[in-house]
Amino acid sequence: MVTEFYFEAEDTGERLDRYLASELPDLSRSRVQSLIEQGCVYVNNNECTSKKVVVKSGDLVTITIPEAQPLELEAENIPLDILYEDDQLIILNKAAGIVVHPAPGHPKGTLVNALLAHCPNLPGIGGVQRPGIVHRLDKDTTGAIVVAKTEQAHQHLQAQLKAKTARREYLGIVYGAPKTETGTIDLPIGRHPIDRKKMAVVPVEKGGREAVTHWQAQERLGNYTLVCFQLETGRTHQIRVHSAQIGHPIVGDPIYSSARSLGVNLSGQALHAWRLKLQHPVTGEYIEATAAPPVEFTKLIEALRRRSLQRM
């Protein structure tokens, strides 16, 4: 199925790719540029293959988004750490280094590949490319993630995330010592204007999307702090971007913090999806799953505790 969008521009002097990226926040600018190059964008009914064309007030812009080609998904016998499971959903404790679903550069060895071996009826739930996936965790973020096993469960769980009734809590170790014990970061997030592999705080008028993160200091460890984060929204890299923005980036984050050695080997950023609370899509009862942090996470806390005591 081909999807088409029509826009009558109101602002003047903006490049075509930037204009469309701001109007369609679910598409990255690189994706928009690719569609322009493929001849999928028309301005005033004329095909436009230049991303640098300036959109004028009153211009009619049409973009056609071809149907995504399904990936060839293969079931793989990869061990799963199951926290909860029934005939509607499964909650897993994801390890570091595992990508949630196949994508260019990661065709195999993903959580979806493992789930297909565990749940033979999963294909087609919520779409063929990301079967059963309700929300994501970054490759090197560990912890609790829920996957739907039926279409009803998929729609119900996604609605909970959209309505902000599902509770997602993370534990993270950050650089520095926040001046307060609790806080809320309310800053919109979008694609970095220069490095398209990164996210950044971007004004809504420039394509950023609402992003709200609540945090509470759990333990102060010298010049480091163990923090509990609660997501109100679920933007890509949200906690990592917000933490860096307020001057307390996540320890070990290869993108948003400096690479300072702490004497503990980390697989990635010290960020763990600790607790997930949601409503069962059929029974209506609340399910709460807690994922034990990985060994390297607890070792880092212990090392920072010892270091903090030695300095007292």
N, C-alpha and C positions, 0 to 999 in steps of 0.2 A: 504494500500500500504506500503510495506516494503522498507526502504531506506538503501542503503549500501554505505560505503565509503572505499576507498583503499588508503593506504599510503605506500610509500617506505621511510623508515626512513633515514635521513641524519645525524642526531646528535646521539652521543653515550652517554651511561651512564645515561639516563633519565628513571624514572619509567613510566610504561605503562599508568597509570591513568593520570599522569601529561602531558605526551606526547599527549594523545588524547584530553585532556581538552584544550591544547594550539592550537591544530589543528582544534578543533571544538568549537570556542568561544561561540556559542549559547547554549552549554551544560555545566552545572556546573560540577565540578569534582565529586560531590556526585552522579549525574546522570550517569556519565561515570563509576564510581565504581559499581553502581547498574547494569549497562549493562554488565560489566565484570563478576560480580557474577552470572548473569543469563545465562552465556555462549554465549553472543552475540558478543564476540571479539575473533578473531583468529590471531595468530602470526605465520607466515610462514605456513599457512593452518592447524595449530594445535590449537584446542580450548584452550583458556587461561582464567582461572577463578581467577587468582591472580593479584591484582592491583600492587603488588610490583615487578613484573617481569621487568627487565631492558631491554629497547629497544636498540638494537645495530644497527650500520650503515648498511644499506642494508636489514634490516628486512622488510618483507611485513606484514603490519597490516591491518586487515579487521574488520570493526565494522558494525553490523546490528542493525538498530534502528526500532523496531516494530512500527506499526501504533498505534497512540494514541487512547485510548478508549474514545469515546464521553461521556461527562458528561450528567447526566439526569437533564436538565435545566427546571426549573419551573418558570412560570410567577408569579410575586408577585406585589400586588398593593401598591407600595412604591412611595410616592410623589416625583416628579422631579421638579427641578428649571430650566426651559427651557429658554435659552437666545436667541436661533434662531432655527427655524425648517422649512423644506420644504420636498418635496418628495424624496430628495436625501440624506439629512444629518440632524443631530440634534446636537446642541451645548448645553451642560448642565453646570450648576454651581454645581460641586460636593461638598457635605458636608463632614466634617471630620468624620472619623470612618467608612466610606463605602469602601469596597473592590470593585475594578472595575469588576472583573469577578470571577466566582466560581473556587475554588482550594481546595486542601486538607486542612481541618480546617475551610474553609469558603464555605460550600456548598450552602448556602442560604443568602438572605438579601443583595445581591450584586447589583451593578449598572446594570449588565446584566439582573438579575432577574426582576428589575424594568422596564427596557427597553422592555423586552419581553411582558409585560402587556400593555405597551404604543404603541409598534410597532409590531403587530402580524406577519408581514412578515419578521421580522429580522432573524429568524433562517436560518443558512446556509450562510449568508453573511460574507465572509472572513474566513469561517471555523466554524464547529459546536461547538467547545469548547469555542470560544471567538467571538460570532456573532456580527459583526459590529464594533468591537473595533479596532481603528486605532493606538492609543497610550495610555499610562497608566498614572495614577497619583497614588502615594503611598496612602495607606489607610488613613493616617492622613493629607495628603496634600489636600487642598481645591482648588476649582476654575474651570476654563474653560477646558472642554474636549469635543472633537468632536467624533461623532459616525456615521458611514456610514449606510445608509438605503438601498443601492443597491450595487451590486458587482462592477459596474462601479465606483461608488463614492469611494468605499473602495480602489480599486487599484489606483485611481487618487490621493486620499489623502495620501496614503502611499508613493507614488512616490514624492509628494511634500516634505514630511518629509525627505526622502532619499536625495533629491536634495537640501535640506536646503532652500527652497523657502517659506515654511510656517514659520511664525514668532510666537514664543512662549515666552511670557514675564511673569516673576514671581516677586512677592514682597516677601521679606523675611526680618526678623529682626535678625541681627547677634550680637554676643558678640564682644565687642571691637570697635575700631575706625580705619578703614583702613587708611593708610598713604596717599593714593592718592584718587582722586575722581572717577576714572574709572580704569578698568583693564580687562585683559583676562587671564583665567586659561586654559591652554592647557596641560592636563595631562591624560594619558590613564587610564581607569578604568576596573577592572575585579573583580572576586570573591576574597575575603580576603583569603590569603593562609592558615589561621588557622581556623577562624570562618566563615563557609560557609554560614551563614545567613547574613553576612555583605558584602559590597563591599569595595574596597580600590583602591588607586592608585597603579597600577600594570604595569610594563614595558610591552611593546608590545611583546617582545620576551618571556615573561612569561605568555602570554595569555590575556593581557590587550587590550582594544579596544579604538580607538581614542575618546577623549571626550573634547569638547571645550565649555566653558561657558564665556560669556561676562557679566560684572557687572558695575553698576554705583550707587554711593551713592546718595540717595534721601534726607535723613534727618539724621543729627547727633543728637543722643539723649544721651548725656553724654558718658557713656562707652558702648553704644549700637548704632547700625546704621540701619536705614531702607534702604535696598538695592533693586534695580531693577536688576533682572537677565534676560539675554536673552540666550536661548539655541541654539547652533549651531548643537549639536548632542543630542541624547536622551537616554543616558545610565541609567540603574537602579540606583537610588539614586544619580544622577549626581551632582545636586546642593549641596546636603547635604555633599557628600564626598569632593567635591572641596572646599566648604566653610571651612570645618574642616581642610583640608590640608593646607590652607593658614593662619590658626590660628584664623579664625573668624567663628566658627560653628553656625548653626542656633539655635536660642533660642528655648528651649523645645524639641530639638531632643533627643529622648530616646536612640539612638544608637551611634550617632557621637558627642555628647556634654555632658558635665557634667550636672547633674540634679540640677541646681540652682533655688531656688524659687524666683519669682518676684512679688508675691502677687496677681497674676492674674491666674485664672484657665484656663489651655490650654488643648485642646483635644489631641494635638500632637505638632509637630514642627510648628513654626510660619512661614509657607511657603504657599504661595497662588498663584495659576496660574491666574494671573490678566488679561492678554489680549492674545487673539488668533486671528491671522490674516492669512487667507488662501484664495486660489482661488476656486471658485465654480466649481465642476467637470463637470458641463454641460454648464453653461452660460459663464464661464471664468471670471466673475466679482469677485472682491475681497470682502470678508466678514470679518468684524472685530467685534469681540464680547468681551465685557468687563464684567468681573464678579466682583461684589462688594465683598470686603473682609468680612468674617464673623464677627459677633459682638465681639467675644473674641479677634480677631486680632486688631480691632480698639480700643478696651478698653486697650489693652497692649500698643499701641502707645501713647494713652492719658496718661496712668500711667507713662510711661517713660518720656514724655514731662514734666509732673508736677514735677517728681523727678529731672529732669535736671535743671528746673527753680529754684527749692529750693536750689540747690547747687551753683547757681551763686551768 
